[in-house]
Amino acid sequence: MLLISCPNCGPRDETEFHYGGQAHVAYPESPNELSDREWAEYLFYRENTKGTFAERWVHSTGCRQWFNMLRDTVSYEIHSIYGMGQARPDLAPGAPTTGVPISGSTAPTSSEGV
C-alpha cells in the first residue's frame, strides 16, 4: 500500500485517495471550433508513460482537495506532491524537487499484488 502525504492532512493510506488521471492536460482554447475527432482526443487520449508520470489525486475521505503527484509507474515511488496550478517539478539529475517531497512511500510487494 502507498503512503500518500496529503498537502493539507499529512501522510495517509492510499485507500483515502482517488486517482484523477493525467495532470497538466490543457483545456482547448476554442472548444466549439474542434472537430469531433479533436474533441474526442482531448477527452480520451492520454499518455501511458512507463516511468515518472504526473497524476492528479483527490483526498476523497479527508479534506477533499485535489493535488498533483509525480509518481514512478514502475516502482510506485512518489517523487513529489505539489498543488493544482503549480508547474510540474523538474526531476532532471541534480535538479531540486519542488512541492512537498514524500518520504516513506512504499511499493506493493509481490504478495500484495499490483
HELIX and SHEET records of a PDB file:
HELIX    1   1 GLU A   14  GLU A   16  5                                   3    
HELIX    2   2 PRO A   31  GLU A   33  5                                   3    
HELIX    3   3 ASP A   36  PHE A   44  1                                   9    
SHEET    1   A 2 LEU A   3  CYS A   6  0                                        
SHEET    2   A 2 GLY A  10  ASP A  13 -1                                        
SHEET    1   B 4 HIS A  18  GLN A  22  0                                        
SHEET    2   B 4 THR A  52  VAL A  58 -1                                        
SHEET    3   B 4 TRP A  66  ASP A  72 -1                                        
SHEET    4   B 4 ILE A  78  GLY A  83 -1                                        
END                                                                             
